[in-house]
Amino acid sequence: MTNALLAKTINHSVVHKFANMLMKHSYGILNHCDYKIHTSKLEGVNNKIKVIKRKAYGFHDERYFSLKIIQAFAN
């Protein structure tokens, strides 16, 4: 993040604020460059489970609910 350090030499408060933000989040930014993992698949799984839960409203059997989740992801 040498550019952020270079930006700190500029005498402008907005540039300083932006450089500080880059320095604070540098670990996550660089990790995203190394490992391109997105949360879209996880959000899809959570959404599918919520739909199953909505359809199973009124059934109080946890085992049945677990089997429906396993069945949904068996493909």
N, CA, C and O atoms as a Maestro MAE file, in Angstrom:
{
 s_m_m2io_version
 :::
 2.0.0
}

f_m_ct {
 s_m_title
 :::
 protein
 m_atom[300] {
  # First column is atom index #
  i_m_mmod_type
  r_m_x_coord
  r_m_y_coord
  r_m_z_coord
  i_m_residue_number
  s_m_chain_name
  s_m_pdb_residue_name
  s_m_pdb_atom_name
  i_m_atomic_number
  :::
  1 25 0.826 -1.185 0.000 1 A "MET " " N  " 7
  2 3 0.000 0.000 0.000 1 A "MET " " CA " 6
  3 2 0.871 1.250 0.000 1 A "MET " " C  " 6
  4 15 0.633 2.195 0.751 1 A "MET " " O  " 8
  5 25 1.876 1.230 -0.854 2 A "THR " " N  " 7
  6 3 2.767 2.395 -0.913 2 A "THR " " CA " 6
  7 2 2.058 3.614 -1.480 2 A "THR " " C  " 6
  8 15 2.410 4.746 -1.150 2 A "THR " " O  " 8
  9 25 1.057 3.391 -2.333 3 A "ASN " " N  " 7
  10 3 0.313 4.526 -2.873 3 A "ASN " " CA " 6
  11 2 -0.444 5.271 -1.777 3 A "ASN " " C  " 6
  12 15 -0.575 6.493 -1.831 3 A "ASN " " O  " 8
  13 25 -0.937 4.548 -0.798 4 A "ALA " " N  " 7
  14 3 -1.633 5.191 0.313 4 A "ALA " " CA " 6
  15 2 -0.656 6.028 1.124 4 A "ALA " " C  " 6
  16 15 -0.998 7.114 1.592 4 A "ALA " " O  " 8
  17 25 0.560 5.521 1.288 5 A "LEU " " N  " 7
  18 3 1.574 6.300 1.997 5 A "LEU " " CA " 6
  19 2 1.954 7.533 1.196 5 A "LEU " " C  " 6
  20 15 2.157 8.604 1.768 5 A "LEU " " O  " 8
  21 25 2.053 7.397 -0.115 6 A "LEU " " N  " 7
  22 3 2.360 8.533 -0.975 6 A "LEU " " CA " 6
  23 2 1.232 9.558 -0.936 6 A "LEU " " C  " 6
  24 15 1.485 10.763 -0.965 6 A "LEU " " O  " 8
  25 25 -0.005 9.086 -0.870 7 A "ALA " " N  " 7
  26 3 -1.158 9.988 -0.819 7 A "ALA " " CA " 6
  27 2 -1.158 10.810 0.462 7 A "ALA " " C  " 6
  28 15 -1.688 11.920 0.492 7 A "ALA " " O  " 8
  29 25 -0.561 10.263 1.520 8 A "LYS " " N  " 7
  30 3 -0.516 11.007 2.781 8 A "LYS " " CA " 6
  31 2 0.397 12.227 2.683 8 A "LYS " " C  " 6
  32 15 0.291 13.142 3.500 8 A "LYS " " O  " 8
  33 25 1.294 12.251 1.693 9 A "THR " " N  " 7
  34 3 2.181 13.406 1.543 9 A "THR " " CA " 6
  35 2 1.461 14.599 0.933 9 A "THR " " C  " 6
  36 15 1.941 15.728 1.035 9 A "THR " " O  " 8
  37 25 0.313 14.364 0.299 10 A "ILE " " N  " 7
  38 3 -0.468 15.448 -0.292 10 A "ILE " " CA " 6
  39 2 -1.206 16.170 0.836 10 A "ILE " " C  " 6
  40 15 -1.760 15.532 1.731 10 A "ILE " " O  " 8
  41 25 -1.209 17.459 0.789 11 A "ASN " " N  " 7
  42 3 -1.812 18.258 1.850 11 A "ASN " " CA " 6
  43 2 -3.288 18.519 1.544 11 A "ASN " " C  " 6
  44 15 -3.683 19.636 1.207 11 A "ASN " " O  " 8
  45 25 -4.099 17.451 1.672 12 A "HIS " " N  " 7
  46 3 -5.536 17.579 1.415 12 A "HIS " " CA " 6
  47 2 -6.265 16.613 2.346 12 A "HIS " " C  " 6
  48 15 -5.935 15.428 2.388 12 A "HIS " " O  " 8
  49 25 -7.243 17.105 3.087 13 A "SER " " N  " 7
  50 3 -7.886 16.281 4.112 13 A "SER " " CA " 6
  51 2 -8.655 15.092 3.539 13 A "SER " " C  " 6
  52 15 -8.659 14.017 4.139 13 A "SER " " O  " 8
  53 25 -9.303 15.265 2.390 14 A "VAL " " N  " 7
  54 3 -10.075 14.168 1.791 14 A "VAL " " CA " 6
  55 2 -9.147 13.051 1.325 14 A "VAL " " C  " 6
  56 15 -9.460 11.870 1.478 14 A "VAL " " O  " 8
  57 25 -8.006 13.429 0.756 15 A "VAL " " N  " 7
  58 3 -7.030 12.434 0.308 15 A "VAL " " CA " 6
  59 2 -6.473 11.688 1.522 15 A "VAL " " C  " 6
  60 15 -6.282 10.473 1.469 15 A "VAL " " O  " 8
  61 25 -6.213 12.408 2.612 16 A "HIS " " N  " 7
  62 3 -5.741 11.757 3.844 16 A "HIS " " CA " 6
  63 2 -6.773 10.768 4.370 16 A "HIS " " C  " 6
  64 15 -6.423 9.664 4.788 16 A "HIS " " O  " 8
  65 25 -8.026 11.156 4.350 17 A "LYS " " N  " 7
  66 3 -9.102 10.281 4.840 17 A "LYS " " CA " 6
  67 2 -9.194 9.012 3.983 17 A "LYS " " C  " 6
  68 15 -9.347 7.910 4.510 17 A "LYS " " O  " 8
  69 25 -9.100 9.178 2.667 18 A "PHE " " N  " 7
  70 3 -9.157 8.037 1.753 18 A "PHE " " CA " 6
  71 2 -7.945 7.115 1.961 18 A "PHE " " C  " 6
  72 15 -8.089 5.892 1.973 18 A "PHE " " O  " 8
  73 25 -6.760 7.702 2.122 19 A "ALA " " N  " 7
  74 3 -5.547 6.912 2.347 19 A "ALA " " CA " 6
  75 2 -5.648 6.133 3.653 19 A "ALA " " C  " 6
  76 15 -5.246 4.971 3.713 19 A "ALA " " O  " 8
  77 25 -6.177 6.756 4.687 20 A "ASN " " N  " 7
  78 3 -6.363 6.052 5.966 20 A "ASN " " CA " 6
  79 2 -7.331 4.895 5.826 20 A "ASN " " C  " 6
  80 15 -7.126 3.831 6.408 20 A "ASN " " O  " 8
  81 25 -8.391 5.104 5.050 21 A "MET " " N  " 7
  82 3 -9.371 4.032 4.829 21 A "MET " " CA " 6
  83 2 -8.716 2.866 4.087 21 A "MET " " C  " 6
  84 15 -8.960 1.705 4.417 21 A "MET " " O  " 8
  85 25 -7.887 3.172 3.088 22 A "LEU " " N  " 7
  86 3 -7.193 2.104 2.362 22 A "LEU " " CA " 6
  87 2 -6.243 1.345 3.275 22 A "LEU " " C  " 6
  88 15 -6.162 0.118 3.212 22 A "LEU " " O  " 8
  89 25 -5.537 2.060 4.110 23 A "MET " " N  " 7
  90 3 -4.598 1.409 5.023 23 A "MET " " CA " 6
  91 2 -5.348 0.519 6.022 23 A "MET " " C  " 6
  92 15 -4.889 -0.575 6.348 23 A "MET " " O  " 8
  93 25 -6.496 0.992 6.502 24 A "LYS " " N  " 7
  94 3 -7.275 0.230 7.479 24 A "LYS " " CA " 6
  95 2 -7.828 -1.058 6.878 24 A "LYS " " C  " 6
  96 15 -7.910 -2.078 7.563 24 A "LYS " " O  " 8
  97 25 -8.206 -1.018 5.608 25 A "HIS " " N  " 7
  98 3 -8.827 -2.178 4.958 25 A "HIS " " CA " 6
  99 2 -7.869 -2.920 4.031 25 A "HIS " " C  " 6
  100 15 -8.311 -3.753 3.240 25 A "HIS " " O  " 8
  101 25 -6.586 -2.644 4.109 26 A "SER " " N  " 7
  102 3 -5.622 -3.239 3.177 26 A "SER " " CA " 6
  103 2 -5.596 -4.767 3.269 26 A "SER " " C  " 6
  104 15 -5.453 -5.442 2.249 26 A "SER " " O  " 8
  105 25 -5.730 -5.316 4.472 27 A "TYR " " N  " 7
  106 3 -5.697 -6.771 4.629 27 A "TYR " " CA " 6
  107 2 -6.819 -7.432 3.822 27 A "TYR " " C  " 6
  108 15 -6.576 -8.389 3.087 27 A "TYR " " O  " 8
  109 25 -8.041 -6.921 3.960 28 A "GLY " " N  " 7
  110 3 -9.172 -7.496 3.238 28 A "GLY " " CA " 6
  111 2 -9.080 -7.281 1.737 28 A "GLY " " C  " 6
  112 15 -9.444 -8.163 0.959 28 A "GLY " " O  " 8
  113 25 -8.601 -6.122 1.327 29 A "ILE " " N  " 7
  114 3 -8.460 -5.825 -0.110 29 A "ILE " " CA " 6
  115 2 -7.453 -6.771 -0.740 29 A "ILE " " C  " 6
  116 15 -7.710 -7.336 -1.803 29 A "ILE " " O  " 8
  117 25 -6.316 -6.947 -0.097 30 A "LEU " " N  " 7
  118 3 -5.283 -7.832 -0.649 30 A "LEU " " CA " 6
  119 2 -5.722 -9.296 -0.610 30 A "LEU " " C  " 6
  120 15 -5.391 -10.055 -1.520 30 A "LEU " " O  " 8
  121 25 -6.465 -9.710 0.430 31 A "ASN " " N  " 7
  122 3 -6.986 -11.075 0.477 31 A "ASN " " CA " 6
  123 2 -7.958 -11.334 -0.655 31 A "ASN " " C  " 6
  124 15 -7.962 -12.421 -1.233 31 A "ASN " " O  " 8
  125 25 -8.784 -10.347 -0.981 32 A "HIS " " N  " 7
  126 3 -9.733 -10.522 -2.080 32 A "HIS " " CA " 6
  127 2 -8.991 -10.698 -3.404 32 A "HIS " " C  " 6
  128 15 -9.449 -11.436 -4.276 32 A "HIS " " O  " 8
  129 25 -7.866 -10.035 -3.559 33 A "CYS " " N  " 7
  130 3 -7.070 -10.203 -4.778 33 A "CYS " " CA " 6
  131 2 -6.471 -11.603 -4.863 33 A "CYS " " C  " 6
  132 15 -6.375 -12.173 -5.949 33 A "CYS " " O  " 8
  133 25 -6.070 -12.157 -3.724 34 A "ASP " " N  " 7
  134 3 -5.469 -13.496 -3.707 34 A "ASP " " CA " 6
  135 2 -6.510 -14.600 -3.808 34 A "ASP " " C  " 6
  136 15 -6.310 -15.576 -4.531 34 A "ASP " " O  " 8
  137 25 -7.625 -14.456 -3.089 35 A "TYR " " N  " 7
  138 3 -8.662 -15.498 -3.025 35 A "TYR " " CA " 6
  139 2 -9.986 -14.893 -3.470 35 A "TYR " " C  " 6
  140 15 -10.638 -14.185 -2.702 35 A "TYR " " O  " 8
  141 25 -10.380 -15.167 -4.694 36 A "LYS " " N  " 7
  142 3 -11.595 -14.570 -5.247 36 A "LYS " " CA " 6
  143 2 -12.823 -15.370 -4.818 36 A "LYS " " C  " 6
  144 15 -13.475 -16.011 -5.642 36 A "LYS " " O  " 8
  145 25 -13.128 -15.327 -3.534 37 A "ILE " " N  " 7
  146 3 -14.285 -16.023 -2.971 37 A "ILE " " CA " 6
  147 2 -15.394 -15.003 -2.770 37 A "ILE " " C  " 6
  148 15 -15.181 -13.949 -2.171 37 A "ILE " " O  " 8
  149 25 -16.570 -15.321 -3.272 38 A "HIS " " N  " 7
  150 3 -17.700 -14.416 -3.134 38 A "HIS " " CA " 6
  151 2 -18.754 -15.059 -2.242 38 A "HIS " " C  " 6
  152 15 -18.783 -16.280 -2.085 38 A "HIS " " O  " 8
  153 25 -19.596 -14.255 -1.672 39 A "THR " " N  " 7
  154 3 -20.616 -14.770 -0.761 39 A "THR " " CA " 6
  155 2 -21.905 -15.124 -1.493 39 A "THR " " C  " 6
  156 15 -22.893 -15.488 -0.854 39 A "THR " " O  " 8
  157 25 -21.914 -15.024 -2.811 40 A "SER " " N  " 7
  158 3 -23.154 -15.258 -3.545 40 A "SER " " CA " 6
  159 2 -23.664 -16.695 -3.372 40 A "SER " " C  " 6
  160 15 -24.870 -16.901 -3.237 40 A "SER " " O  " 8
  161 25 -22.778 -17.679 -3.375 41 A "LYS " " N  " 7
  162 3 -23.217 -19.065 -3.188 41 A "LYS " " CA " 6
  163 2 -23.792 -19.268 -1.787 41 A "LYS " " C  " 6
  164 15 -24.810 -19.938 -1.614 41 A "LYS " " O  " 8
  165 25 -23.137 -18.687 -0.804 42 A "LEU " " N  " 7
  166 3 -23.625 -18.807 0.567 42 A "LEU " " CA " 6
  167 2 -24.984 -18.139 0.716 42 A "LEU " " C  " 6
  168 15 -25.864 -18.674 1.391 42 A "LEU " " O  " 8
  169 25 -25.167 -16.983 0.099 43 A "GLU " " N  " 7
  170 3 -26.460 -16.303 0.159 43 A "GLU " " CA " 6
  171 2 -27.533 -17.121 -0.536 43 A "GLU " " C  " 6
  172 15 -28.683 -17.125 -0.097 43 A "GLU " " O  " 8
  173 25 -27.180 -17.819 -1.619 44 A "GLY " " N  " 7
  174 3 -28.126 -18.690 -2.309 44 A "GLY " " CA " 6
  175 2 -28.560 -19.854 -1.439 44 A "GLY " " C  " 6
  176 15 -29.737 -20.213 -1.404 44 A "GLY " " O  " 8
  177 25 -27.597 -20.444 -0.733 45 A "VAL " " N  " 7
  178 3 -27.912 -21.559 0.174 45 A "VAL " " CA " 6
  179 2 -28.836 -21.069 1.286 45 A "VAL " " C  " 6
  180 15 -29.834 -21.719 1.596 45 A "VAL " " O  " 8
  181 25 -28.505 -19.918 1.889 46 A "ASN " " N  " 7
  182 3 -29.354 -19.384 2.957 46 A "ASN " " CA " 6
  183 2 -30.758 -19.081 2.457 46 A "ASN " " C  " 6
  184 15 -31.735 -19.334 3.162 46 A "ASN " " O  " 8
  185 25 -30.867 -18.545 1.257 47 A "ASN " " N  " 7
  186 3 -32.180 -18.235 0.691 47 A "ASN " " CA " 6
  187 2 -32.989 -19.511 0.467 47 A "ASN " " C  " 6
  188 15 -34.185 -19.550 0.755 47 A "ASN " " O  " 8
  189 25 -32.337 -20.552 -0.044 48 A "LYS " " N  " 7
  190 3 -33.036 -21.815 -0.288 48 A "LYS " " CA " 6
  191 2 -33.553 -22.416 1.021 48 A "LYS " " C  " 6
  192 15 -34.666 -22.941 1.064 48 A "LYS " " O  " 8
  193 25 -32.750 -22.342 2.088 49 A "ILE " " N  " 7
  194 3 -33.171 -22.863 3.383 49 A "ILE " " CA " 6
  195 2 -34.344 -22.053 3.926 49 A "ILE " " C  " 6
  196 15 -35.262 -22.621 4.518 49 A "ILE " " O  " 8
  197 25 -34.329 -20.737 3.735 50 A "LYS " " N  " 7
  198 3 -35.445 -19.897 4.184 50 A "LYS " " CA " 6
  199 2 -36.735 -20.253 3.459 50 A "LYS " " C  " 6
  200 15 -37.808 -20.261 4.062 50 A "LYS " " O  " 8
  201 25 -36.632 -20.550 2.155 51 A "VAL " " N  " 7
  202 3 -37.819 -20.936 1.384 51 A "VAL " " CA " 6
  203 2 -38.366 -22.257 1.901 51 A "VAL " " C  " 6
  204 15 -39.577 -22.406 2.060 51 A "VAL " " O  " 8
  205 25 -37.483 -23.221 2.167 52 A "ILE " " N  " 7
  206 3 -37.919 -24.511 2.708 52 A "ILE " " CA " 6
  207 2 -38.595 -24.297 4.060 52 A "ILE " " C  " 6
  208 15 -39.618 -24.916 4.352 52 A "ILE " " O  " 8
  209 25 -38.021 -23.420 4.882 53 A "LYS " " N  " 7
  210 3 -38.582 -23.129 6.201 53 A "LYS " " CA " 6
  211 2 -39.971 -22.513 6.076 53 A "LYS " " C  " 6
  212 15 -40.877 -22.843 6.841 53 A "LYS " " O  " 8
  213 25 -40.131 -21.613 5.106 54 A "ARG " " N  " 7
  214 3 -41.443 -20.988 4.906 54 A "ARG " " CA " 6
  215 2 -42.484 -22.014 4.450 54 A "ARG " " C  " 6
  216 15 -43.630 -21.989 4.899 54 A "ARG " " O  " 8
  217 25 -42.073 -22.916 3.557 55 A "LYS " " N  " 7
  218 3 -42.998 -23.942 3.059 55 A "LYS " " CA " 6
  219 2 -43.369 -24.935 4.157 55 A "LYS " " C  " 6
  220 15 -44.466 -25.493 4.149 55 A "LYS " " O  " 8
  221 25 -42.451 -25.155 5.102 56 A "ALA " " N  " 7
  222 3 -42.686 -26.148 6.151 56 A "ALA " " CA " 6
  223 2 -43.317 -25.537 7.389 56 A "ALA " " C  " 6
  224 15 -43.302 -26.154 8.454 56 A "ALA " " O  " 8
  225 25 -43.866 -24.354 7.273 57 A "TYR " " N  " 7
  226 3 -44.480 -23.695 8.428 57 A "TYR " " CA " 6
  227 2 -45.586 -24.585 9.001 57 A "TYR " " C  " 6
  228 15 -46.455 -25.052 8.264 57 A "TYR " " O  " 8
  229 25 -45.551 -24.811 10.277 58 A "GLY " " N  " 7
  230 3 -46.562 -25.645 10.930 58 A "GLY " " CA " 6
  231 2 -46.048 -27.030 11.275 58 A "GLY " " C  " 6
  232 15 -46.581 -27.681 12.174 58 A "GLY " " O  " 8
  233 25 -45.014 -27.492 10.572 59 A "PHE " " N  " 7
  234 3 -44.412 -28.773 10.911 59 A "PHE " " CA " 6
  235 2 -43.374 -28.535 12.001 59 A "PHE " " C  " 6
  236 15 -42.491 -27.692 11.847 59 A "PHE " " O  " 8
  237 25 -43.477 -29.267 13.086 60 A "HIS " " N  " 7
  238 3 -42.577 -29.052 14.212 60 A "HIS " " CA " 6
  239 2 -41.517 -30.140 14.329 60 A "HIS " " C  " 6
  240 15 -40.827 -30.229 15.344 60 A "HIS " " O  " 8
  241 25 -41.387 -30.960 13.307 61 A "ASP " " N  " 7
  242 3 -40.429 -32.054 13.327 61 A "ASP " " CA " 6
  243 2 -39.100 -31.568 12.735 61 A "ASP " " C  " 6
  244 15 -39.010 -31.322 11.532 61 A "ASP " " O  " 8
  245 25 -38.078 -31.431 13.572 62 A "GLU " " N  " 7
  246 3 -36.779 -30.940 13.111 62 A "GLU " " CA " 6
  247 2 -36.097 -31.940 12.179 62 A "GLU " " C  " 6
  248 15 -35.386 -31.550 11.253 62 A "GLU " " O  " 8
  249 25 -36.312 -33.201 12.426 63 A "ARG " " N  " 7
  250 3 -35.705 -34.237 11.568 63 A "ARG " " CA " 6
  251 2 -36.250 -34.117 10.146 63 A "ARG " " C  " 6
  252 15 -35.486 -34.219 9.186 63 A "ARG " " O  " 8
  253 25 -37.540 -33.905 9.997 64 A "TYR " " N  " 7
  254 3 -38.153 -33.737 8.676 64 A "TYR " " CA " 6
  255 2 -37.576 -32.509 7.981 64 A "TYR " " C  " 6
  256 15 -37.276 -32.548 6.788 64 A "TYR " " O  " 8
  257 25 -37.423 -31.427 8.723 65 A "PHE " " N  " 7
  258 3 -36.859 -30.207 8.165 65 A "PHE " " CA " 6
  259 2 -35.425 -30.451 7.688 65 A "PHE " " C  " 6
  260 15 -35.038 -29.998 6.610 65 A "PHE " " O  " 8
  261 25 -34.645 -31.166 8.493 66 A "SER " " N  " 7
  262 3 -33.270 -31.492 8.103 66 A "SER " " CA " 6
  263 2 -33.236 -32.334 6.830 66 A "SER " " C  " 6
  264 15 -32.410 -32.105 5.947 66 A "SER " " O  " 8
  265 25 -34.134 -33.300 6.744 67 A "LEU " " N  " 7
  266 3 -34.188 -34.144 5.547 67 A "LEU " " CA " 6
  267 2 -34.579 -33.345 4.311 67 A "LEU " " C  " 6
  268 15 -34.078 -33.619 3.221 67 A "LEU " " O  " 8
  269 25 -35.459 -32.369 4.459 68 A "LYS " " N  " 7
  270 3 -35.861 -31.523 3.320 68 A "LYS " " CA " 6
  271 2 -34.674 -30.667 2.852 68 A "LYS " " C  " 6
  272 15 -34.510 -30.446 1.652 68 A "LYS " " O  " 8
  273 25 -33.859 -30.192 3.776 69 A "ILE " " N  " 7
  274 3 -32.681 -29.415 3.399 69 A "ILE " " CA " 6
  275 2 -31.679 -30.318 2.661 69 A "ILE " " C  " 6
  276 15 -31.126 -29.927 1.632 69 A "ILE " " O  " 8
  277 25 -31.456 -31.501 3.184 70 A "ILE " " N  " 7
  278 3 -30.533 -32.446 2.533 70 A "ILE " " CA " 6
  279 2 -31.045 -32.791 1.150 70 A "ILE " " C  " 6
  280 15 -30.260 -32.868 0.205 70 A "ILE " " O  " 8
  281 25 -32.331 -32.999 1.012 71 A "GLN " " N  " 7
  282 3 -32.932 -33.324 -0.271 71 A "GLN " " CA " 6
  283 2 -32.756 -32.169 -1.268 71 A "GLN " " C  " 6
  284 15 -32.505 -32.405 -2.449 71 A "GLN " " O  " 8
  285 25 -32.886 -30.937 -0.799 72 A "ALA " " N  " 7
  286 3 -32.771 -29.781 -1.685 72 A "ALA " " CA " 6
  287 2 -31.380 -29.635 -2.259 72 A "ALA " " C  " 6
  288 15 -31.220 -29.146 -3.377 72 A "ALA " " O  " 8
  289 25 -30.373 -30.048 -1.514 73 A "PHE " " N  " 7
  290 3 -28.983 -29.895 -1.979 73 A "PHE " " CA " 6
  291 2 -28.365 -31.201 -2.464 73 A "PHE " " C  " 6
  292 15 -27.149 -31.276 -2.645 73 A "PHE " " O  " 8
  293 25 -29.170 -32.216 -2.673 74 A "ALA " " N  " 7
  294 3 -28.665 -33.506 -3.125 74 A "ALA " " CA " 6
  295 2 -28.306 -33.512 -4.600 74 A "ALA " " C  " 6
  296 15 -27.572 -34.388 -5.058 74 A "ALA " " O  " 8
  297 25 -28.805 -32.562 -5.332 75 A "ASN " " N  " 7
  298 3 -28.543 -32.534 -6.795 75 A "ASN " " CA " 6
  299 2 -27.114 -32.210 -7.088 75 A "ASN " " C  " 6
  300 15 -26.722 -32.145 -8.253 75 A "ASN " " O  " 8
  :::
 }
 m_bond[299] {
  # First column is bond index #
  i_m_from
  i_m_to
  i_m_order
  :::
  1 1 2 1
  2 2 3 1
  3 3 4 2
  4 3 5 1
  5 5 6 1
  6 6 7 1
  7 7 8 2
  8 7 9 1
  9 9 10 1
  10 10 11 1
  11 11 12 2
  12 11 13 1
  13 13 14 1
  14 14 15 1
  15 15 16 2
  16 15 17 1
  17 17 18 1
  18 18 19 1
  19 19 20 2
  20 19 21 1
  21 21 22 1
  22 22 23 1
  23 23 24 2
  24 23 25 1
  25 25 26 1
  26 26 27 1
  27 27 28 2
  28 27 29 1
  29 29 30 1
  30 30 31 1
  31 31 32 2
  32 31 33 1
  33 33 34 1
  34 34 35 1
  35 35 36 2
  36 35 37 1
  37 37 38 1
  38 38 39 1
  39 39 40 2
  40 39 41 1
  41 41 42 1
  42 42 43 1
  43 43 44 2
  44 43 45 1
  45 45 46 1
  46 46 47 1
  47 47 48 2
  48 47 49 1
  49 49 50 1
  50 50 51 1
  51 51 52 2
  52 51 53 1
  53 53 54 1
  54 54 55 1
  55 55 56 2
  56 55 57 1
  57 57 58 1
  58 58 59 1
  59 59 60 2
  60 59 61 1
  61 61 62 1
  62 62 63 1
  63 63 64 2
  64 63 65 1
  65 65 66 1
  66 66 67 1
  67 67 68 2
  68 67 69 1
  69 69 70 1
  70 70 71 1
  71 71 72 2
  72 71 73 1
  73 73 74 1
  74 74 75 1
  75 75 76 2
  76 75 77 1
  77 77 78 1
  78 78 79 1
  79 79 80 2
  80 79 81 1
  81 81 82 1
  82 82 83 1
  83 83 84 2
  84 83 85 1
  85 85 86 1
  86 86 87 1
  87 87 88 2
  88 87 89 1
  89 89 90 1
  90 90 91 1
  91 91 92 2
  92 91 93 1
  93 93 94 1
  94 94 95 1
  95 95 96 2
  96 95 97 1
  97 97 98 1
  98 98 99 1
  99 99 100 2
  100 99 101 1
  101 101 102 1
  102 102 103 1
  103 103 104 2
  104 103 105 1
  105 105 106 1
  106 106 107 1
  107 107 108 2
  108 107 109 1
  109 109 110 1
  110 110 111 1
  111 111 112 2
  112 111 113 1
  113 113 114 1
  114 114 115 1
  115 115 116 2
  116 115 117 1
  117 117 118 1
  118 118 119 1
  119 119 120 2
  120 119 121 1
  121 121 122 1
  122 122 123 1
  123 123 124 2
  124 123 125 1
  125 125 126 1
  126 126 127 1
  127 127 128 2
  128 127 129 1
  129 129 130 1
  130 130 131 1
  131 131 132 2
  132 131 133 1
  133 133 134 1
  134 134 135 1
  135 135 136 2
  136 135 137 1
  137 137 138 1
  138 138 139 1
  139 139 140 2
  140 139 141 1
  141 141 142 1
  142 142 143 1
  143 143 144 2
  144 143 145 1
  145 145 146 1
  146 146 147 1
  147 147 148 2
  148 147 149 1
  149 149 150 1
  150 150 151 1
  151 151 152 2
  152 151 153 1
  153 153 154 1
  154 154 155 1
  155 155 156 2
  156 155 157 1
  157 157 158 1
  158 158 159 1
  159 159 160 2
  160 159 161 1
  161 161 162 1
  162 162 163 1
  163 163 164 2
  164 163 165 1
  165 165 166 1
  166 166 167 1
  167 167 168 2
  168 167 169 1
  169 169 170 1
  170 170 171 1
  171 171 172 2
  172 171 173 1
  173 173 174 1
  174 174 175 1
  175 175 176 2
  176 175 177 1
  177 177 178 1
  178 178 179 1
  179 179 180 2
  180 179 181 1
  181 181 182 1
  182 182 183 1
  183 183 184 2
  184 183 185 1
  185 185 186 1
  186 186 187 1
  187 187 188 2
  188 187 189 1
  189 189 190 1
  190 190 191 1
  191 191 192 2
  192 191 193 1
  193 193 194 1
  194 194 195 1
  195 195 196 2
  196 195 197 1
  197 197 198 1
  198 198 199 1
  199 199 200 2
  200 199 201 1
  201 201 202 1
  202 202 203 1
  203 203 204 2
  204 203 205 1
  205 205 206 1
  206 206 207 1
  207 207 208 2
  208 207 209 1
  209 209 210 1
  210 210 211 1
  211 211 212 2
  212 211 213 1
  213 213 214 1
  214 214 215 1
  215 215 216 2
  216 215 217 1
  217 217 218 1
  218 218 219 1
  219 219 220 2
  220 219 221 1
  221 221 222 1
  222 222 223 1
  223 223 224 2
  224 223 225 1
  225 225 226 1
  226 226 227 1
  227 227 228 2
  228 227 229 1
  229 229 230 1
  230 230 231 1
  231 231 232 2
  232 231 233 1
  233 233 234 1
  234 234 235 1
  235 235 236 2
  236 235 237 1
  237 237 238 1
  238 238 239 1
  239 239 240 2
  240 239 241 1
  241 241 242 1
  242 242 243 1
  243 243 244 2
  244 243 245 1
  245 245 246 1
  246 246 247 1
  247 247 248 2
  248 247 249 1
  249 249 250 1
  250 250 251 1
  251 251 252 2
  252 251 253 1
  253 253 254 1
  254 254 255 1
  255 255 256 2
  256 255 257 1
  257 257 258 1
  258 258 259 1
  259 259 260 2
  260 259 261 1
  261 261 262 1
  262 262 263 1
  263 263 264 2
  264 263 265 1
  265 265 266 1
  266 266 267 1
  267 267 268 2
  268 267 269 1
  269 269 270 1
  270 270 271 1
  271 271 272 2
  272 271 273 1
  273 273 274 1
  274 274 275 1
  275 275 276 2
  276 275 277 1
  277 277 278 1
  278 278 279 1
  279 279 280 2
  280 279 281 1
  281 281 282 1
  282 282 283 1
  283 283 284 2
  284 283 285 1
  285 285 286 1
  286 286 287 1
  287 287 288 2
  288 287 289 1
  289 289 290 1
  290 290 291 1
  291 291 292 2
  292 291 293 1
  293 293 294 1
  294 294 295 1
  295 295 296 2
  296 295 297 1
  297 297 298 1
  298 298 299 1
  299 299 300 2
  :::
 }
}
